[in-house]
């Protein structure tokens, strides 16, 4: 069988040590290959993964590096014509934010970047569209009927622009996200009477991505405004109606975000909302952990048999690697949570160190040691006609996974002690930008190495 232009082997120990920079080499080549095949009328099925040996030459299980589970969902039928408007808004007013969201929720990748990129951008877009809508309506929320129609408009436009057809399910977006729900305030006039708008704008006009997550300024201002709205004009006894007030507070937060979008404009509001979302998602490991008792049994005792323990551990981690791409901070949360879980089940030795487990071993992998940890600050999936699809991976080196000091520690103390962080790579500004272009027939992959940051794109 003739090999595709992208049938190449990735060697962890190649002299160039491109490492994580080649994550998208296989991923993006697969996308282009299958799409081109479909465009030419050929039928393709994803190839079955090659059998894995228990250990590779480094002594580290190759089970940690399964074939990529990513295969694009190809569109079928004719491409619909562009819509003239969305949610009653002129398309020119909201086109930029819709296109950004379609790119971040692009069909082949959405389910693998949903937690970090797609869904934060999708929810930000809903707030911004509500804000734009309020400029003409004077209301910070849509009616139930308007919300249902509007969400359908949004999804149709995103799909036409290359977005995933299941973005609403992936992000748990409902028409109620566009209404005021239980919040008693929805008009702009009532909002500005109930809330200290100057204080709110001062706190959220320029959100600092490096400070907000540990020394929050904007989020407390949003929460304070939401509490004021939730109790506006009511005489509810909080001891009796605590659950109702809590729900109203959550709905009122969305009203506050809508007002901010209206006042700040789409670009500034989107930046603020994405930073607030990144603070939230980075506090929690998004991976689903199955029963770890087999690993605890294999690695129990003060001197576990290395081959038995590591084989079990690698097998467990390989199932985590098929779930999604995660950020470097989420990886810290995940290794802490999983390590604490093992300690609770009787593991007393640092199995991460014994088995050589790295932070990026907990993120999605492709052919060889090519894990990618996304940046902890907001980022987007980018596309243009020159460089194609690209996104940024942080950490282009192997950072050992830290073993938790206590079984009760379920979250990495990022804000409590910044000096306890592992030595993460930093951007090297002393050297020149290094560019490498790898050509395979009609497909070229451009890898840009900028210290710790690797930008990768595909050129057709």
C-alpha positions in Angstrom: 0.0 0.0 0.0 1.3 3.4 -0.9 2.1 5.5 2.2 0.5 8.9 2.7 2.7 12.0 2.9 2.2 11.9 6.6 3.3 8.3 7.3 6.4 9.2 9.3 7.9 7.8 12.5 8.5 10.0 15.5 11.6 9.2 17.5 11.8 10.5 21.0 15.5 10.4 20.9 16.1 12.0 17.5 19.1 14.5 17.5 16.8 17.5 16.9 14.8 16.7 20.0 11.8 18.4 18.6 9.8 16.8 21.4 6.4 18.3 22.0 6.8 20.5 18.9 5.7 17.6 16.7 2.4 16.9 18.5 0.4 18.3 15.6 2.6 16.6 13.0 0.5 13.5 13.1 -2.7 15.2 14.2 -2.8 17.8 11.5 -1.5 15.5 8.8 -4.4 13.1 9.6 -6.9 16.0 9.4 -5.7 17.1 5.9 -5.2 13.5 4.6 -8.7 12.4 5.5 -10.3 15.7 4.4 -8.5 15.5 1.0 -9.5 11.9 0.6 -13.2 12.7 1.3 -13.1 15.7 -1.1 -11.9 13.3 -3.8 -14.6 10.8 -3.2 -12.5 8.2 -1.5 -13.7 6.4 1.6 -11.3 6.0 4.5 -11.3 4.3 7.8 -9.0 5.2 10.7 -6.1 2.8 10.8 -6.0 0.4 13.7 -3.2 1.3 16.2 -0.1 -0.8 16.0 0.5 -3.3 18.7 2.5 -1.8 21.6 5.4 -3.5 23.4 5.3 -3.4 27.2 8.6 -1.6 27.4 10.6 0.5 24.9 14.3 1.0 24.7 14.2 3.6 27.5 12.7 1.3 30.0 9.5 3.4 29.9 6.3 1.6 28.8 5.2 2.4 25.2 1.7 2.0 26.5 2.0 5.6 27.6 2.0 6.7 24.0 -0.9 5.2 22.1 -1.8 6.2 18.5 -3.8 9.4 18.4 -7.5 8.9 18.9 -8.2 12.1 16.9 -9.9 11.6 13.5 -12.0 14.5 12.0 -15.7 14.3 11.5 -16.1 15.1 7.8 -18.9 17.3 6.6 -21.4 15.8 4.2 -23.7 17.4 1.7 -23.4 20.9 0.1 -22.1 23.8 2.2 -25.0 26.1 3.3 -24.9 29.7 2.2 -23.8 32.3 4.9 -26.6 33.7 7.0 -27.6 37.3 6.8 -27.9 37.8 10.5 -27.7 36.0 13.9 -30.2 36.6 16.7 -31.6 39.7 14.9 -28.2 41.3 14.8 -26.5 42.4 11.6 -23.9 39.7 10.9 -21.1 42.3 10.4 -21.5 43.3 14.1 -20.9 39.9 15.5 -19.0 38.1 12.7 -15.6 38.3 14.3 -16.6 36.8 17.6 -18.6 34.1 15.8 -15.6 33.2 13.6 -13.3 33.0 16.6 -15.7 30.7 18.3 -16.1 28.5 15.2 -12.3 28.2 15.1 -11.9 27.3 18.7 -14.7 24.7 18.4 -13.5 23.4 15.0 -15.1 20.1 14.2 -12.1 17.7 14.4 -10.7 19.1 17.7 -13.6 20.5 19.8 -14.0 17.4 22.0 -10.3 17.4 22.8 -10.0 21.1 23.7 -13.5 21.7 24.9 -12.6 22.2 28.6 -9.8 24.7 27.9 -10.5 26.5 24.6 -13.8 25.7 23.0 -16.3 26.0 25.9 -14.8 29.1 27.5 -14.9 30.8 24.2 -18.4 29.5 23.4 -19.8 30.9 26.7 -18.0 34.2 26.3 -19.6 34.5 22.8 -23.1 34.0 24.3 -22.5 36.8 26.8 -21.2 39.1 24.1 -24.1 38.4 21.8 -26.5 39.3 24.7 -24.6 42.5 25.3 -24.8 43.5 21.6 -28.5 42.6 21.6 -29.1 44.8 24.6 -27.8 47.9 22.8 -31.1 48.0 20.8 -33.5 46.3 23.2 -32.6 47.9 26.5 -32.8 44.5 28.1 -29.9 42.4 29.3 -31.7 39.1 28.6 -33.8 37.5 25.9 -37.2 36.0 26.3 -37.6 32.2 26.3 -38.7 32.2 22.6 -36.0 34.6 21.5 -33.4 32.6 23.3 -34.4 29.3 21.7 -34.4 30.9 18.2 -31.1 32.7 18.9 -29.2 29.6 20.1 -30.4 27.8 16.9 -29.1 30.7 14.8 -25.8 30.6 16.6 -25.2 26.9 16.2 -26.2 27.1 12.5 -23.7 29.8 11.8 -20.9 28.1 13.7 -21.5 24.8 11.8 -21.4 26.7 8.5 -18.1 28.2 9.6 -16.5 24.9 10.5 -17.6 24.6 14.1 -18.6 21.3 15.8 -22.3 20.3 15.4 -22.4 19.3 19.1 -20.9 22.4 20.6 -24.1 23.1 22.7 -24.0 19.6 24.2 -20.2 19.7 24.7 -20.5 23.0 26.6 -23.8 22.3 28.2 -25.3 25.5 26.6 -29.0 25.9 26.9 -31.4 28.6 25.7 -31.7 29.6 29.4 -28.1 30.9 29.1 -29.5 33.8 27.1 -32.4 34.6 29.5 -32.3 36.2 32.9 -33.5 33.0 34.6 -34.2 33.6 38.3 -32.5 37.0 38.3 -35.1 39.7 39.2 -33.3 42.3 37.1 -33.0 42.3 33.3 -33.4 45.9 32.1 -30.4 48.1 31.7 -32.0 50.9 33.7 -32.8 48.7 36.7 -29.3 47.2 36.6 -27.6 50.6 36.7 -29.8 51.6 39.6 -28.9 48.5 41.6 -25.2 48.2 40.9 -22.2 50.4 41.5 -21.3 50.4 37.8 -18.1 52.5 38.1 -16.7 50.1 40.6 -17.6 47.2 38.3 -16.0 48.8 35.3 -12.8 49.7 37.2 -12.4 46.1 38.3 -13.1 44.4 35.0 -11.9 46.9 32.2 -8.4 45.5 32.2 -8.2 42.0 33.8 -4.6 40.9 34.5 -4.1 37.2 33.5 -1.2 36.8 35.9 -2.9 38.2 39.0 -6.6 37.5 38.6 -6.4 33.8 39.5 -4.7 34.2 42.8 -5.5 37.9 43.7 -8.9 38.3 42.1 -10.2 41.8 41.3 -12.8 41.4 38.6 -14.5 38.2 39.8 -15.3 39.5 43.3 -16.8 42.7 41.7 -19.0 40.5 39.5 -20.1 38.4 42.4 -20.9 41.5 44.5 -22.9 43.0 41.7 -24.8 39.6 41.2 -25.6 39.5 44.9 -27.1 43.0 44.8 -29.2 42.1 41.8 -30.4 38.8 43.3 -31.8 40.7 46.3 -33.0 43.7 44.4 -36.5 44.8 45.3 -37.2 41.6 47.3 -37.8 40.9 50.9 -36.8 37.2 50.8 -35.5 35.7 54.1 -32.1 34.3 53.1 -32.5 31.6 55.8 -35.7 30.4 54.2 -34.9 30.9 50.5 -31.2 30.2 50.5 -31.3 27.8 47.5 -33.4 30.2 45.5 -31.1 33.1 46.3 -28.1 31.0 45.3 -29.7 30.1 41.9 -30.7 33.7 41.4 -27.2 34.8 42.2 -25.8 32.5 39.5 -28.3 33.8 36.9 -27.5 37.3 38.0 -23.8 36.8 37.3 -24.7 36.1 33.7 -26.7 39.4 33.6 -23.6 41.2 35.0 -21.4 39.7 32.3 -23.9 40.8 29.7 -23.8 44.4 31.0 -20.0 44.2 30.9 -20.0 43.0 27.3 -22.3 45.8 26.4 -20.0 48.4 28.0 -16.6 47.0 27.2 -17.1 46.0 23.6 -16.5 42.5 22.2 -12.7 42.3 22.2 -12.1 43.7 25.7 -15.0 41.7 27.1 -13.9 38.5 25.4 -10.4 38.9 26.9 -11.8 39.4 30.4 -14.2 36.5 30.2 -11.6 34.1 28.9 -9.2 35.0 31.7 -11.9 34.5 34.3 -12.7 31.1 32.7 -9.1 30.1 32.7 -8.9 30.8 36.4 -11.8 28.5 37.0 -10.8 25.6 34.8 -7.2 25.6 36.0 -8.4 25.0 39.6 -9.7 21.5 38.8 -8.3 18.4 37.0 -10.8 17.7 34.1 -9.8 14.1 33.6 -12.0 11.2 34.7 -10.2 8.6 36.9 -11.3 5.0 37.0 -10.6 2.6 39.8 -6.9 2.7 40.6 -6.9 -0.3 43.0 -4.9 -2.5 40.5 -2.2 0.1 40.4 -2.2 0.4 44.2 -1.9 -3.4 44.5 1.0 -3.5 42.0 2.9 -0.6 43.6 2.1 -1.3 47.2 4.7 -1.9 49.9 8.0 -0.2 50.6 9.9 -1.8 47.7 7.5 -2.7 44.8 8.8 -4.6 41.8 9.6 -1.9 39.3 8.5 -3.8 36.2 5.2 -4.8 37.7 4.4 -1.5 39.2 5.4 0.6 36.2 3.6 -1.6 33.8 0.4 -1.2 35.8 0.9 2.5 36.2 1.6 3.0 32.5 -1.5 1.1 31.5 -3.6 3.3 33.8 -2.1 6.5 32.5 -2.5 5.5 28.9 -6.3 5.5 29.4 -6.1 9.1 30.7 -4.1 10.1 27.7 -7.0 9.4 25.3 -9.3 11.9 27.0 -8.3 15.5 26.2 -5.5 18.1 25.9 -5.0 19.8 29.3 -3.0 22.9 30.5 0.2 22.7 32.4 -1.5 23.8 35.6 -4.3 21.3 35.1 -1.6 18.7 34.7 -0.3 19.7 38.2 -3.8 19.3 39.5 -4.2 15.9 37.9 -0.9 14.4 39.1 -1.6 15.7 42.6 -5.1 14.3 42.7 -4.0 10.9 41.2 -1.0 10.7 43.5 -3.2 11.4 46.6 -5.6 8.7 45.4 -2.8 6.2 45.2 -1.5 7.2 48.6 -5.0 6.7 50.1 -5.0 3.2 48.7 -1.7 2.3 50.3 1.1 3.4 47.9 3.9 4.7 50.1 6.7 5.3 47.5 7.0 8.0 44.8 6.0 5.9 41.8 6.1 8.9 39.6 9.9 9.1 40.2 10.4 5.3 40.0 8.5 5.0 36.7 9.7 8.3 35.2 6.2 9.9 34.9 6.1 13.5 33.5 3.5 16.2 33.6 2.7 15.9 29.9 2.1 12.1 30.3 -1.3 13.1 31.6 -2.3 15.0 28.4 -3.3 13.7 25.0 -0.5 11.8 23.2 0.4 10.9 19.6 2.9 8.3 18.3 5.9 8.4 20.6 6.6 10.8 23.5 4.7 13.7 22.0 2.5 14.9 24.8 1.2 18.5 24.6 0.3 20.7 27.6 -1.6 23.8 26.6 -0.9 27.2 28.0 -2.6 28.0 31.3 -3.5 31.5 30.0 -6.3 31.8 27.4 -5.4 30.7 23.8 -7.2 30.0 20.6 -7.1 27.6 17.7 -6.0 29.7 14.8 -6.5 29.3 11.1 -5.4 31.3 8.0 -4.9 30.6 4.4 -1.1 30.9 4.7 -0.2 28.9 7.8 -3.3 26.8 8.3 -4.4 25.5 11.7 -2.2 26.2 14.7 -2.2 26.4 18.5 0.5 26.7 21.1 1.9 24.1 23.4 3.7 25.0 26.6 6.5 22.9 28.0 8.7 21.5 25.3 10.7 19.5 27.8 10.0 16.7 30.2 9.0 18.1 33.6 8.8 15.3 36.3 5.4 14.9 37.9 5.6 16.0 41.6 4.5 13.4 44.1 2.0 14.8 46.7 3.3 15.1 50.3 -0.1 14.0 51.7 -3.0 11.8 50.8 -5.3 14.6 51.9 -3.9 17.0 49.3 -6.4 17.0 46.4 -5.4 20.2 44.7 -1.9 21.6 43.9 -1.4 24.8 46.1 -0.6 27.2 43.3 -1.6 30.3 45.1 -0.5 29.3 48.6 3.2 28.9 47.7 4.4 29.9 44.3 7.9 28.6 45.1 6.6 25.1 45.4 6.0 24.9 41.6 8.2 22.6 39.6 10.8 24.4 37.4 8.7 25.3 34.4 10.5 26.4 31.2 10.5 30.1 30.5 10.7 32.0 27.2 14.3 32.4 26.1 14.5 35.8 24.5 18.3 35.7 24.1 18.3 33.4 21.0 17.0 34.0 17.6 13.7 32.5 16.4 14.4 29.1 14.9 12.2 27.9 12.1 12.1 24.4 10.7 9.9 23.3 7.8 9.2 19.6 7.4 7.9 18.8 3.9 6.0 15.6 3.0 4.7 15.8 -0.5 1.9 18.3 -0.6 1.9 18.8 3.1 4.4 21.0 5.0 4.5 21.4 8.8 6.1 24.6 10.1 7.5 24.3 13.6 8.6 27.6 15.3 10.8 27.2 18.4 10.7 30.1 20.8 12.2 29.0 24.0 9.5 27.1 25.9 6.8 28.0 23.4 6.3 25.9 20.2 3.9 27.1 17.6 3.0 24.7 15.0 1.0 25.0 11.8 0.2 23.3 8.6 0.7 24.7 5.1 -1.0 23.3 2.1 
